[in-house]
Amino acid sequence: MISAFAQRWHEIEPLIDRLFDVAPAERAEWLRQHCADATLRVLVVQALDNAPGIDALERGMAQWLPVLVDDATESLPVIAGYRVLRFVGAGGMASVFEAERELPGGPQTVALKLLRIDVHDADERRRFLREQRILARLQHPHIAQLLDAGFSPSGTPFLALEYVAGDNLVVHCERRRLPVRERLSLFIDVCAAVEHAHRSLIVHRDLKPSNVLVSAQGSVKLLDFGIAKLLTGDNDRTRTEVRRLTRAYAAPEQFGGDAATTAIDVYALGVLLAELLQGELPRRADDRELARTPAFDDEALRKKLGIDLHAIVQQATRAEPNRRYASVGALGADIQRYLEGKPLQARADTLAYRVAMFTRRHALGVSVGAMIAMALASATAAGLYEARQASRSAQEARAQAQAAESEARRAGALKSFLEGLFDTSSHGTEANETAQELLARGRERADRDFAMQPALRAEIIALVGDLERRSGHPERAWLPLEEAATLAKMEFGATDRRTLHVEYLLAREADELGRVRDATSRLQTAIAAFEAGPNHDSPEEVVALAWLAGLDERIGESARAIEVGNQALALARRILPDDSEALTEAVMNLGWILMDAGHPERAAPLLREALARKRIHLGTRHAEIADTLAILTSDLIKLGRYGESEQTMRDAIDIDASAYTHPNAHTAWHLNDLANVFVLEGKFDEAAVFYAKSIAIDEDLAPAGGLNQAISIGNRGRLRFSQGAYADAEADLRDALNRKQRLLGADYADNGRSNDRASLAQVLIARGHLDEARTFADGALSEAQRRHRDAHPDTAFALAVQAELAAANGADDRAAILAHDAVAMYTALADERSDRAIRTRLLYGDILQSLGRHRDAANELADALATASTITPSAPAIVARADAELARADAALGNDTAAEPLRTEARALLTEIEPGPNTDRDATLRLLADTRTSKH
């Protein structure tokens, strides 16, 4: 019987589901009419007998697990790409297995979840794929990350999720006998995870202890968004899915099949909080009474929890959704206020209560005030002073009450807006509405519903604009953000933190559109206006300053960028807690600025610090970690650490594989950066493959991926230059230049044009087109010097190309001066270990030899060889070339004793270079051949 039950659960479940619409006395007759299979009827009745009522669906196959575990482990599923290790558990919706999947960095343990849903129907397949995309969007340190999804050979859908080893939240706390404060701290992490999901327009719908695990390290992980849907999810399945939820934690409106809102998760968290603190679950009445019956309203629980915690639980679990907390964030904030002894939103907002809370927080000060107040009759100066202090305490309490009331009104309005926006039962909305359509409708509702509330409208429009930017559509974000900035200035004033925040968002938007100078000017003005007011030393100021510093670097003001970046970081370290995201961004920005300005040694510790901070805050698999790894790689390659750079970029791409289930611009960026590392390592074939992958992704993302695609095409051109395919290199670089000019217009100058022009000039020199090369080389140097008043890698590269052009024209004296200046600039920047710096020194040595200055040439070439030899792992192509160049200089000085070992090493290194076209190999072979010719 048990085996039959397990095999036929997919038939049993829908019958049980439909029986809930049938009166108990009529169910036997209904089964006879609707189920001709007598065996199946027996199994349905037995399921209901085994777990009466809705529990039969809630528990699903879990009720049979004691018997089925052995069978399950003997017949583990087969999923391509996975090695299934063991059966973990099952419920009404899925069976879970521990499994491993092979990745470039080694096997990864995952939780493989096989869903029990019918996906043979085309609509059901689309529903599964849509939920897969929902899961992929959830990236948070306290949410188990979706890593993969697909179908088994039999058509069963599966999800591969981050594997979490640990107990559920309640068991974890009970086994360790954690005090209330520690339990509440963990619960705040749960709230943060759920709030993050809500901001991604996702409701969990089935929050309960088994879906909240705590790892051995004490980190909360929220599981099982398998039944979560967009707030615009399918209406026709609402009632069926409600019955698959866990009744004890389900909000009253879920039993009525109402549209899903964030309020149902607030309710479930309230129930979970009561269970976490006192092991209490709500006493369920008949379903018809749920809407009128408070979940927790007994005096016994009030005594156990205390008035404040009971008030929090009660407000979260009110029967009426509009009387609960406005959001999960508000629930978490109230718990934080409880921990800090501050007045609660859940308590009656009376002056007496506010004063009591103030007294609790400032017990010593208030008690002193009370003693002085008792001595007022003496009319002493001290007594009058303390009386005024006590008066100020009362004023503070009233101000807190007014601020809380204002914030509650604001939160309520925002909640109303979001629920109205994402309620699928609203007139004119569609269940399959895209994110673009949602945001467009959000803008319409903001204009209509908040026309008379400009302050709220400013915040909502800014939110819509920033969501557009973050969703990869900066071109649609500009207008709402610009309007929000105008409204914020009018409503809040230029010295308000909210105004500065909107201006910062607008500056980020302008930067993504390539309008760097516009962004810089605007943000400078906003910061100056803000700093003229009283609201100094805020997180908003830190973030704005850090971003302004990055913009200064982009427009070539490196000295100012470093100064402002240091100012932002100093302010952040002084006023912000160590775990602040704003502090992390300030560290990150300064590290990037120093790297881009040619100070890789100074940048490295900051970028590593930022990476460590982000890993603590976001977890190790978040998409932002991949971006941070890519920035760190840009610094590592300048330090000659190619091996570490390759592994770092492979790690980034591995994270991308789990963070994104569809083509994404960040993945294309990271593929391009790994290809850049391969070029430096001499792995040209691999580089070509990864450039092609990056370009293909950006092609799919057009027009959003246009700029990234142009960058990858230009880099492919540089690869082809290194392979000696000069015609193809020229075609790619011209294509990249034209694309960027078309996309960026006048802003191209602030987005690497001098670098692109210098690269094209190099190719033209190699092809012998010296007149056209001069046009591009002169333009590159002029632009670099105009943008970078101080020493900068772009200027040094442009000088080196000018030296190469002068040498090609036979002007060796001028070439030597230009090459000397380029080498000196790289040295002044402490950027001499970069590939371009080493090649510039080799060029200088070659020019000095042409002038007969062999001793000077030998010194420069020896320095180049020493620097190239520090690259890890060894870069055989460039070291072999440096060996051969130095051997030629030593030979010219008559020092064959020094030259011969260098030639021997060069020949040995040539065998280590990967097969295929390589200009460094060709140059080395020519130098060695010249040496043999000169001997004869």
MARMAR-532741 format. One record per residue (C-alpha): z, x, y. Coordinates in steps of 0.001 Angstrom, whole numbers, padded with zeros to 6 digits, always signed. Example, Ala and Ser with C-alpha at 12.3 -4.5 7.8 and 13.67 -1.06 7.14 Angstrom:
BEGIN
+007800+012300-004500;+007140+013670-001060;
END
This chain:
BEGIN
+000000+000000+000000;+000868+002792+002417;-002467+004537+001886;-004318+001253+002346;-002400+000652+005563;-003320+004094+006907;-006960+003707+005979;-007294+000249+007512;-005182+000589+010635;-008345+000380+012748;-008841-003139+011315;-005186-004146+011462;-004566-003182+015071;-007038-005595+016754;-005770-008498+014640;-002174-007820+015664;-003370-007548+019239;-005008-010993+019149;-002048-012590+017368;+000075-012168+020495;-001942-014996+022050;-001005-017253+019106;+002308-019098+018781;+004422-017588+015939;+004381-020827+013951;+000577-020936+014036;-000143-017297+013146;-000485-017751+009386;-003117-020449+009838;-004883-018407+012505;-005082-015431+010110;-006567-017565+007373;-009259-018793+009759;-010101-015452+011317;-009596-012994+008457;-011265-013726+005122;-009888-010534+003550;-006653-011503+001757;-005531-007845+001433;-006010-007294+005124;-003979-010428+005931;-001105-009058+003838;-001224-005734+005663;-001138-007458+009066;+001859-009561+008076;+003622-006509+006645;+003001-004567+009857;+004601-007347+011888;+007496-007594+009449;+008041-003835+009577;+008186-003725+013394;+008584-007244+014790;+006814-008261+017962;+004974-005911+020216;+006708-002873+018649;+004129-003086+015848;+001500-001939+018300;+003758+000426+020226;+004745+002339+017122;+001328+002132+015474;+000968+004376+012450;+004096+006279+013487;+006148+003704+011575;+004577+004996+008339;+004813+008694+009107;+007678+009609+006710;+005321+008819+003868;+002062+009957+005436;+002992+013435+006663;+002330+015122+003328;-000993+013330+002944;-002009+014277+006494;-001369+017967+005987;-003400+017984+002788;-006443+016468+004529;-006605+018206+007893;-009607+017231+010014;-012586+019537+010453;-013635+020095+014080;-016335+022614+014963;-014931+025546+016919;-011321+024886+015862;-009048+025973+013034;-006657+023073+012450;-003247+024450+011444;-000943+021491+010864;-000253+017833+011490;+002161+017307+014399;+002560+013544+014799;+000876+010216+015437;+001191+007005+017384;-000740+003834+017926;-003540+005590+019823;-003924+009030+018257;-002998+011618+015665;-002039+015059+016938;-002620+018417+015223;-001819+021993+016132;-005030+024044+016129;-006587+027271+017357;-009893+027877+019109;-011549+031250+019468;-012030+032636+022982;-013296+036026+024195;-009718+037104+024844;-008449+035983+021425;-007363+032725+019749;-005832+029980+021888;-003342+027479+020451;-004115+023886+021398;-002910+020374+020678;-005839+018581+019066;-005603+014851+019647;-007817+012586+017508;-008057+009183+019177;-008151+005944+017260;-010682+004107+019385;-014113+002743+018536;-016778+004866+020189;-019790+003692+018239;-020610+001260+021037;-022444+002841+024006;-019987+001342+026509;-017047+002751+024578;-018644+006200+024539;-019103+006027+028288;-015470+004962+028655;-014311+007932+026598;-016438+010366+028600;-015127+008870+031843;-011524+009334+030688;-012387+012885+029687;-013459+013549+033292;-010224+011958+034535;-008157+014313+032418;-010154+017337+033525;-009288+016610+037168;-005559+016884+036515;-004485+020449+037225;-000798+020905+037890;+001880+023255+036510;+003773+020279+035063;+000787+018515+033451;-000605+019605+030074;-004152+020741+030847;-007213+019310+029131;-009135+022214+027593;-011980+020545+025727;-013218+017208+024432;-015855+015927+022051;-016471+014116+018798;-015688+015008+015189;-018501+014986+012589;-017497+011408+011723;-017717+010326+015353;-013992+010291+016080;-013339+011356+019687;-010925+014224+020219;-009176+015921+023099;-007977+019524+023019;-005007+019983+025313;-002625+022736+026269;-000127+023137+023421;+003478+022675+024490;+006268+023686+022113;+009519+022004+023063;+011690+018898+023011;+011175+015727+024979;+013008+015541+028283;+015940+013427+027083;+016490+015419+023879;+016226+018720+025776;+018958+017675+028195;+021211+016202+025516;+021022+019201+023185;+021914+021550+026007;+024413+019149+027569;+022873+019764+030950;+024841+018576+033983;+023470+015804+036184;+022126+018105+038868;+020035+020086+036372;+018702+016882+034837;+017726+015607+038251;+016011+018879+039054;+013838+018500+035952;+013174+014880+036843;+011950+015920+040302;+009368+018125+038539;+008244+015076+036551;+007876+013123+039791;+005811+015945+041296;+003428+015849+038328;+003000+012067+038462;+002565+012127+042245;-000166+014740+041798;-001933+012433+039348;-001656+009559+041814;-003221+011690+044521;-006115+012207+042095;-006353+008398+041848;-004907+008289+038319;-002068+006134+036978;-000386+007293+033767;+000642+003812+032537;+002783+004969+029623;+005544+007239+030898;+008366+007685+028388;+010437+010577+026982;+007926+011498+024257;+005299+012039+026953;+007501+014451+028913;+008216+017717+027099;+010292+020678+028231;+009141+024094+027025;+011452+026770+025696;+011257+028360+029147;+012601+025166+030726;+009326+024025+032291;+008439+020335+032300;+005025+019293+030936;+003696+015751+031284;+001601+014665+028304;-000729+011926+027171;-002964+010774+029928;-005192+009512+027129;-004751+005915+028259;-004729+006738+031956;-007582+005337+034024;-008826+005526+037536;-007240+002869+039651;-010726+001371+039540;-010635+001242+035731;-011947-001435+033378;-010505-004873+034061;-011664-006467+030831;-009431-004264+028679;-006310-004435+030764;-004397-006888+028619;-005299-005176+025340;-004241-001769+026621;-001017-003190+028030;+000031-004136+024525;-000413-000551+023410;+002178+000599+025924;+005840+001115+025228;+007530-002133+026095;+010881-000696+027178;+009213+001365+029923;+006456-001063+030940;+006671-002789+034326;+006756-006609+034375;+003318-006908+035940;+001783-004957+033052;+002618-007833+030705;+000693-010176+032961;-002420-007990+032873;-002308-007350+036622;-004391-004579+038162;-002859-001151+037631;-001204+000412+040669;+001059+003381+041159;+004019+000962+041148;+003975+000749+037340;+004621+004488+037075;+007432+004189+039619;+009000+001540+037360;+008652+003639+034188;+010199+006642+035924;+013145+004491+036979;+013725+003519+033345;+013332+007135+032256;+015858+008223+034895;+018460+005750+033607;+017921+006959+030050;+018071+010594+031129;+021385+010149+032916;+023193+007641+030709;+021041+006854+027683;+020493+003300+028959;+017338+001245+028446;+016711-002114+030113;+017814-005246+028284;+014554-007105+027768;+014495-010857+028104;+011575-013035+027014;+008312-011810+028569;+008167-014893+030790;+011494-013922+032337;+010573-010290+033047;+009274-010925+036549;+012557-012544+037579;+015043-010314+035749;+016251-006978+037165;+015969-004185+034606;+019321-002613+035538;+021796-004831+037330;+025007-004533+035369;+028307-003309+036771;+028955-001049+033775;+025897+001088+034471;+026749+001163+038164;+030143+002657+037280;+028576+005230+034961;+025928+006394+037408;+027763+005921+040659;+026586+003787+043546;+023866+006160+044790;+022132+006953+041490;+022367+003320+040417;+020713+002316+043695;+017860+004747+043011;+017339+003400+039489;+017559-000173+040721;+015020+000299+043513;+012559+002054+041196;+012791-000748+038624;+012739-003839+040793;+010748-006673+039220;+008617-007100+042339;+006226-004128+042772;+006328-004318+046565;+010122-003856+046553;+010033-000600+044586;+009649+002829+046123;+006380+003057+048036;+005336+006024+045877;+006565+008387+043194;+006856+010964+045953;+009329+008677+047737;+011351+008352+044517;+011457+012118+044082;+012367+012575+047749;+015300+010161+047386;+016614+012151+044424;+016299+015319+046478;+018230+013616+049287;+020925+012690+046772;+021210+016328+045677;+021511+017385+049318;+024054+014695+050170;+021719+012975+052626;+021285+009212+053171;+019121+007483+050575;+016196+005206+051155;+017516+003100+048269;+020836+002347+049984;+021362-000256+052685;+020357+001409+055954;+023574+000834+057888;+025157+003077+060472;+028349+003231+058425;+026449+004525+055410;+024604+007120+057511;+027851+008373+059020;+029429+008532+055576;+026561+010680+054334;+026813+012913+057417;+030501+013302+056718;+029847+014260+053113;+027428+016993+054187;+029568+018290+057061;+033052+017682+055733;+034716+020562+057588;+033122+019859+060952;+033824+016130+060817;+037409+016583+059693;+038008+018915+062624;+036367+016344+064907;+038674+013656+063524;+041798+015721+064205;+040677+016408+067741;+039887+012723+068221;+043492+011895+067270;+044623+014132+070118;+042394+012499+072754;+045450+011071+074479;+046391+014579+075567;+043118+014727+077589;+042725+018408+076874;+039351+020066+077428;+039108+020930+073752;+039726+017313+072814;+036996+016071+075135;+034589+018667+073764;+035194+017659+070169;+034862+014013+071123;+031414+014758+072483;+030588+016588+069236;+031696+013560+067235;+029530+011378+069475;+026565+013612+068769;+027273+013252+065047;+027015+009475+065383;+023806+009881+067390;+022400+012079+064658;+023232+009437+062087;+021447+006769+064132;+018463+009073+064633;+018313+009631+060886;+018357+005892+060328;+015526+005370+062824;+013501+008222+061333;+013986+006848+057823;+012933+003381+058968;+009831+004789+060654;+008952+006841+057583;+009461+003819+055330;+007087+001762+057485;+004532+004578+057394;+004844+005008+053612;+004567+001260+053119;+001395+001119+055191;-000152+004034+053302;+000815+002416+049990;-000794-000846+051068;-003937+001015+052069;-004224+002903+048760;-003508-000153+046626;-006050-002169+048563;-008601+000611+048295;-008284+001149+044560;-007480-002372+043352;-010487-003319+041223;-009803-007014+041722;-010556-006642+045436;-013663-008423+046600;-016780-006312+046426;-015427-003411+044332;-016920-002135+041114;-015111-000742+038080;-017505+002190+037822;-017285+003120+041477;-017880+006828+042103;-015576+009094+044096;-018168+009159+046903;-018239+005351+047015;-014438+005187+046930;-014111+007542+049867;-016796+005716+051823;-014956+002444+051248;-011694+004152+052201;-013212+005089+055525;-014380+001510+056084;-010940+000110+055289;-009247+002645+057558;-011467+001569+060447;-010931-002133+059730;-007290-002390+058616;-005797+000254+060906;-007842-000325+064037;-004647-001274+065889;-002575+001566+064363;-004339+004728+065541;-001593+007111+064408;-001813+005969+060793;-005582+005770+061048;-005701+009420+062104;-003740+010498+059010;-005824+008364+056655;-009161+009527+058073;-007992+013154+057837;-007047+012541+054197;-010470+011045+053456;-012234+013950+055170;-010229+016592+053341;-010877+014856+050000;-014589+014969+050788;-014360+018719+051448;-012316+019404+048319;-014685+017340+046184;-017463+019791+047067;-019137+017847+049883;-018259+019611+053145;-021326+018114+054791;-019708+014654+054543;-016279+015804+055676;-017029+016920+059230;-017250+013550+061014;-014004+012033+059635;-012060+015239+060259;-013389+015565+063796;-012462+011959+064531;-009005+012476+063001;-008470+015526+065215;-009375+013527+068332;-007032+010682+067325;-004211+013096+066491;-004379+014696+069940;-004259+011267+071572;-001448+009873+069408;+000734+012879+068622;-000163+015377+071333;-001440+018936+071007;+002053+020337+070347;+002672+018164+067260;+002600+019685+063772;+000363+016880+062497;-002255+017662+065125;-002226+021354+064214;-002602+020466+060542;-005702+018341+061201;-007197+021126+063330;-006556+023551+060465;-008383+021195+058076;-011272+021007+060520;-011399+024805+060785;-011581+025103+056989;-014382+022565+057000;-016332+024466+059665;-015835+027696+057712;-017252+026151+054525;-020278+025005+056504;-020792+028604+057695;-019816+027735+061285;-017331+030574+061487;-017280+031109+065251;-016918+027408+065900;-014014+027305+063456;-012384+030358+065042;-012637+029099+068596;-011330+025669+067708;-008368+026919+065697;-007436+029489+068362;-007306+026716+070960;-005220+024475+068697;-002691+027224+067922;-002334+028154+071586;-001689+024510+072504;+000824+024130+069680;+002723+027282+070579;+003075+026033+074161;+005287+023233+072833;+008740+023146+071216;+007741+022975+067529;+007629+026664+066680;+008227+028269+063307;+006747+025597+061057;+004786+025827+057789;+001785+024348+059617;+001874+027234+062082;+001978+029777+059240;-001034+028261+057496;-003021+027949+060722;-002307+031558+061749;-003190+032871+058290;-006495+031001+058321;-007255+032153+061877;-006734+035738+060752;-009301+035245+057984;-011761+033775+060468;-011261+036749+062786;-012230+039035+059916;-015296+036921+059218;-016569+037354+062792;-015983+041100+062674;-012690+041361+064567;-010920+043318+061828;-008182+044840+063981;-007252+041455+065423;-007489+039851+061979;-005025+042335+060505;-002671+041871+063459;-002700+038056+063220;-002481+038197+059424;+000620+040386+059641;+002068+038008+062231;+001507+035024+059936;+003055+036792+056963;+006073+037985+058931;+006667+034448+060199;+006274+033036+056685;+008746+035503+055159;+011226+034728+057937;+011204+030927+057964;+009894+029729+054610;+011569+029595+051196;+010337+032144+048700;+008511+029509+046632;+006594+028093+049603;+002858+027562+049131;+002317+028444+052786;+003973+031834+052197;+001690+032441+049210;-001384+031619+051306;-000242+034006+054047;+000111+036803+051468;-003281+035965+049982;-005090+035835+053310;-003787+039181+054514;-004728+040768+051188;-008274+039417+051459;-008585+040582+055080;-007498+044133+054230;-009905+044229+051280;-012854+042927+053298;-012067+045294+056185;-012279+048278+053819;-008605+048919+053004;-008510+048196+049252;-005384+050247+048546;-003372+048237+051079;-004882+044986+049861;-004140+045401+046143;-000344+044847+046159;-000689+041771+048366;-003373+040213+046176;-001310+040893+043056;+001725+039338+044731;-000311+036253+045633;-001559+035982+042051;+001985+036210+040667;+003205+033561+043109;+000378+031179+042265;+001017+031592+038551;+004667+030649+039060;+003792+027669+041228;+000637+026402+039482;+000879+027762+035954;-001441+030306+034388;-004412+027994+033708;-004955+026374+037103;-008382+026591+038748;-006861+028314+041796;-005699+031136+039523;-009338+031780+038606;-010301+031930+042291;-007454+034344+043001;-008528+036552+040088;-012038+036664+041560;-010717+037843+044936;-008548+040449+043237;-011633+041668+041349;-013466+042243+044624;-010675+044655+045547;-010435+046340+042138;-014107+047303+042090;-013656+049041+045440;-010900+051059+043769;-013188+052034+040886;-011230+049977+038331;-014246+048502+036587;-012599+047902+033221;-009769+045911+034746;-012283+044107+036947;-014336+042983+033954;-011286+041685+032091;-010000+039947+035214;-013279+038101+035685;-013439+037184+031999;-009965+035700+032385;-011169+033725+035408;-014147+032333+033514;-011917+031454+030572;-009753+029410+032946;-012887+027762+034336;-013819+026665+030821;-010628+024617+030615;-010420+023591+034267;-013921+022139+034604;-015804+020011+032096;-018962+019841+034226;-020996+022329+036301;-018898+023550+039203;-019554+025826+042164;-016437+027870+041387;-017700+028634+037883;-021036+029752+039355;-019178+031990+041832;-017157+033611+039054;-020189+034151+036804;-021876+035905+039741;-018838+038108+040290;-018679+039117+036631;-022371+040017+036844;-021545+042226+039857;-019025+044113+037713;-021599+044546+034935;-024023+046111+037440;-021424+048680+038454;-020686+049429+034784;-024399+049913+034087;-024526+046848+031793;-027720+045599+033363;-028843+043241+030590;-025502+041424+030607;-025581+041274+034402;-029003+039615+034324;-027765+036978+031873;-024765+036076+034008;-026748+035967+037252;-029137+033566+035512;-026213+031358+034404;-024778+031312+037917;-028124+030464+039517;-028746+027696+036964;-025395+026033+037718;-026021+026168+041451;-029466+024698+040856;-027804+021731+039116;-025407+021339+042036;-028108+021351+044726;-027821+020926+047631;-024069+021646+047476;-024648+024930+045599;-027401+026190+047882;-025492+028988+049613;-023902+030287+046406;-027319+030268+044750;-028783+032328+047591;-025952+034858+047183;-026617+035195+043448;-030359+035584+044012;-029663+038388+046487;-027337+040094+044021;-029977+039801+041311;-032328+041556+043724;-029850+044450+044011;-029682+044622+040206;-033471+044857+040024;-033368+047622+042639;-030991+049554+040353;-033494+049031+037529;-036410+050305+039613;-038133+046904+039622;-038752+047192+043344;-041325+044411+043754;-039053+041897+042023;-036082+043184+044001;-037956+042689+047254;-038968+039148+046265;-035370+038213+045442;-033917+039680+048608;-036522+038016+050816;-035862+034729+049025;-032115+035107+049579;-032603+035980+053262;-034854+032981+053836;-032531+030584+052004;-029466+031731+053943;-031315+031629+057260;-032454+028093+056503;-028981+026980+055413;-026905+028776+058053;-029166+029173+061053;-027457+031041+063874;-024283+031296+061784;-025968+033617+059272;-024854+036599+061361;-021236+035845+060423;-022087+035419+056742;-023418+038805+055612;-026845+039052+057241;-026475+042733+058164;-025636+043548+054544;-028679+041614+053259;-031003+043249+055800;-029773+046727+054856;-030317+045985+051148;-033885+044825+051787;-034516+047927+053909;-033429+050089+050933;-035966+048377+048692;-038742+048759+051268;-037948+052475+051597;-038239+052840+047819;-041626+051071+047959;-042821+053317+050798;-043025+050503+053378;-041232+052565+055993;-042325+050721+059142;-041090+047355+057910;-037997+049054+056500;-037189+050277+060012;-037243+046722+061360;-034696+045574+058822;-032586+048752+058964;-032367+048656+062771;-031469+044966+062685;-028771+045614+060078;-027107+048440+062026;-027328+046658+065379;-025770+043512+063956;-023028+045384+062088;-022042+047382+065167;-022077+044278+067330;-019879+042312+064932;-017518+045136+063929;-016260+047050+066910;-014091+049122+064588;-014981+050986+061415;-016149+048603+058694;-017877+048912+055273;-020868+046895+056513;-021417+049357+059356;-021016+052352+057036;-023628+050906+054643;-026056+050232+057497;-025610+053858+058681;-026310+055124+055155;-029560+053118+054960;-030594+054519+058364;-029944+058037+056995;-032049+057269+053915;-034899+055994+056136;-034721+059070+058409;-034891+061364+055368;-037886+059434+054023;-039608+059998+057370;-038845+063744+057239;-036233+063616+060035;-033603+065487+058014;-031486+066561+061004;-031094+062971+062173;-030566+061864+058575;-027705+064359+058181;-025938+063064+061316;-026230+059453+060197;-025069+060225+056643;-022145+062250+057977;-021067+059321+060152;-021288+056928+057212;-019221+059209+054943;-016624+059689+057697;-016352+055932+058190;-015780+055248+054485;-013134+057981+054461;-011392+056609+057552;-011234+053214+055871;-009808+054672+052630;-012817+053029+050973;-014316+056225+049579;-013946+055108+045933;-016375+052215+046305;-019794+052546+044674;-021571+052549+048032;-019255+055244+049421;-019924+057528+046429;-023691+056997+046720;-023561+057687+050447;-021864+061044+049778;-024525+061882+047160;-027208+061015+049729;-025518+063264+052307;-025385+066137+049838;-029075+065703+049012;-030001+065715+052732;-027921+068872+053333;-029788+070607+050521;-033084+069665+052139;-031814+071437+055250;-030877+074531+053208;-027174+073959+053813;-026335+074449+050135;-022674+075377+050601;-021973+072239+052650;-023979+070235+050146;-021954+071621+047229;-018705+070642+048932;-019872+067072+049538;-021301+066735+046051;-018130+068095+044471;-016145+065436+046339;-018597+062763+045172;-018286+063947+041552;-014499+064042+041727;-014382+060506+043106;-016925+059154+040606;-014894+060698+037795;-011877+058556+038748;-013716+055342+037854;-012133+053648+034842;-013576+053452+032334;-016100+056208+032962;-019343+055213+034712;-021764+057590+032935;-024848+056918+035069;-023413+057815+038464;-021291+060685+037103;-024342+062172+035366;-026287+061943+038630;-023441+063615+040540;-023301+066378+037888;-027027+067025+038210;-026949+067018+042032;-024044+069465+042136;-025685+071679+039478;-028765+071933+041695;-026623+072942+044705;-024707+075541+042666;-027946+076925+041321;-029296+077227+044853;-026202+079266+045678;-026924+081523+042679;-023904+080192+040773;-025502+079390+037395;-022119+079883+035704;-020875+076750+037474;-024200+074909+037239;-024795+075082+033478;-021655+073186+032339;-022564+070488+034846;-026055+070192+033369;-024608+070039+029855;-022232+067257+030863;-025040+065376+032592;-027203+065485+029448;-024301+064251+027315;-023587+061396+029706;-027242+060321+029665;-026806+059365+026007;-023997+056980+026982;-026129+054981+029417;-027263+051668+027990;-030985+051430+027119;-033354+049908+029643;-034614+050741+033133;-032039+052603+035253;-032773+054490+038491;-029676+056692+038124;-030907+057881+034724;-034380+058502+036166;-032970+060505+039111;-030773+062594+036788;-033681+063366+034486;-035782+064467+037481;-033017+066737+038742;-032566+068329+035328;-036320+068763+034977;-036511+070373+038433;-033844+072834+037338;-035847+073850+034244;-039013+074217+036348;-037285+076428+038899;-036049+078714+036097;-039549+079261+034887;
END
